[in-house]
Amino acid sequence: MIHRKLLFLFLLLISVISDAQNTDLKTKIVKSNTVSKNVSTFIIDAPELQIKKKIWIYLPNNYDLSKTKYDVIYMHDAQNLFDATTSYGGEWNIDEKLDSLSAPIIVVGTEHGNDKRIDELTPFKNEKYGGGKADDYLNFVVKTLKPYIDKTYRTKPKSKNTIIMGSSLGGLTSYYAVLKFPTVFGKAAVFSPSFWINKEIYDATKKSSKIKAKIYFLCGDNESEDMVADLNKMELLLNSNRCYCLNLNRKKIVKGGQHNEKLWRDSFVDALLWLGY
């Protein structure tokens, strides 16, 4: 029988292989093959990473018929969010869920870098698995992608209207983002965060000034052996950094929940509602 930690790492490493387009036209919008007509994709230069990135974007129902400005969720691993044919282990059904809710929110998903995924989504280098280039990735999101989105679409650009969300390594990086860019990301959804691969994240939390972001934590009790303990440890550190009485973080542990898209898909709406939508 495969040891649970090895299985967890296996799922972490394989992720999905994308069929990213090759084009220099970052403004070329391409309709996706998803159920919702509200999803499209485009390519944008990512000078911070010295590559191009494929971006998936969801616009709310009747976006073209209104003049409303919208909050924005920035997400990682976009291959898994909207389309089952590009996902590993099933999609999150983000578009269908938001369509049914008529949620007034824009979602911007960045495709992961395939064999560069660990590099992009880990803040610190791991002695065994490498990585440690999340600063470059987040600099791309903050300095290149977000300004483009705010210029091109009707957004509310303030931190209180800007959410970052992800799972596994994406959960780790989403949490790190609120430490590194507290004036950019005012809310975060941190699903099954891979704190184990970067234990330095605890010291980074201890050294941070008052963490003001509203954070929704999620994990299952049937993931890796350390997942629940790691999440509890981070919750204690946050409660030391800021008074728990402020109700700025919520922790949800799903009985029987495993490290997979189903857990994250099933919890997306609850996280969205708790964050204020």
Secondary structure, 3 states (H helix, E strand, C coil): CCCHHHHHHHHHHHCCCCCCCCCCCCCCCEECCCCCCCEEEEEEEECCCCEEEEEEEECCCCHHHCCCCEEEEEECCHHHCCCCCCCCCCCCCHHHHHHHHCCCEEEEEECCCHHHHHHHCCCCCECCCECCCHHHHHHHHHHHHHHHHHHHCCECCCHHHEEEEEECHHHHHHHHHHHHCCCCCCEEEEECCCHHHCCHHHHHHHHCCCCCCEEEEEEECCCCCCHHHHHHHHHHHHHHHCCHHHCCEEEEEECCCCCCHHHHHHHHHHHHHHCCC
